[in-house]
Structure formats: C-alpha cells, structure tokens
Amino acid sequence: MFAALNTFTSTILRFIMPLVGTLLADWIGIRSTLVVAAVARMLGALLFWRLGVGGASRRDQADGANKPASSPPDDVTGGARSSASSA
C-alpha cells in the first residue's frame, strides 16, 4: 500500500509542480521563485537528516548490526600449503 501511495503522489507532483513553478515565477519573479525552491530543498534535506532517512534504524544500532565484520583469518587455506611455495 505504501509503495502505491508513494508512486501515485510522486507522479501527480511531477505533473503539477512545474505548472506551480511557472505560475509562481510569473507572480513573484524568477529570482524569488529560485529562492523559494532552494529553501524548500534545504528544509527537505533537514527533515531527511532529522528523521534519519537512509541511515541505520535505531533497532539495528541497538542490535549491533552496524558493527564491522571480523577480519578473515590470515591462513584461509586451513593450513595446507602448496609445494611450490615451500621451495
């Protein structure tokens, strides 16, 4: 359900927002419209950062899912050496 709503909203906004931008540019001027767009993008970025979108969830952090994997053993062959290397 979320994916469908997200796709629907994205599609509608992709159609409507260029029209709104054009009307806004005619109404307040292109410079002011670009400032409004920049502020809207900064607010969006701030919300992404504040809400933690794209980062690890708090549950993952509590479970230790972000810990780096341990390093592989030095001898991955299990102790068997080839005859060419022992010459």
N, C-alpha and C positions, 0 to 999 in steps of 0.2 A: 504494500500500500504506500509506504514512504517513497519508494522509487518512482511509482506512478505519479504521485503528487509533485515530487521534485521535478520530474521531466515535464509535466504539464505547466508548472509555474515557470520553469526556465524557458520553455517555448513561447509562452504568452509574453513574457517580459522581453524576449529577443525581438518580438514583433512590435511591441508598444513603446519601449524605451527610446528607440531612435526618433519616433514621432514626438515624444515628450521633449527630447533634447532639442529638436528643431524648433518646437514651439517656445521652449524656454530661451533659446538663443535669439529668436525674434523679439521676445518680450523684454529680456534684461540685457541682451548683448552677448557676444561670443566669449569675451573675457570672463564675465561674471559666470557664465554657464560652465566654463572650464574650471573655475574656482569651485563651484558647487560640485562638479564631478570629482575633483581632487579631494575635497572634504569628505564626500561620500565614500570614496575608496579608502581613505585613511580610517574612517570610522569602521568600515568593514574589516580592515586589517586588524584594528584594535580589538574588535569583537572576536575575530578568529583567535588572536593571541590570548585574550582574556578567558575565553571559553575552552581553550586548549584543543581546538580543532586541528587534527592532523598529528597530534602528539600522542604519546602513550597514555592510556587511561589510568586513572588513579588505582583501579583494581590491578592492572598489570604491574604498576610500580610497587604496590603492596606485595604482590606475589613474587617479585624479583625477576619478572620476565625481561627486564632491560639489562640484566647482568650480562657481561660478555661471556662467551663460551670459554671453557678452559682451553689452554693451548694443547695442540696434539702432542703425543709423546714423541720424543726425539727419535726413537727407533720404531718406525711404523711397520717394519717387516717382521716383527716378533722375534728378533734375534738371529734370523737366518741371514747369512752373508753369502754373497756370490764369490766364486773362486777368483774372478777377475779382480776384485777389489782387495784381496788378501795377498797379492803378489809381491 
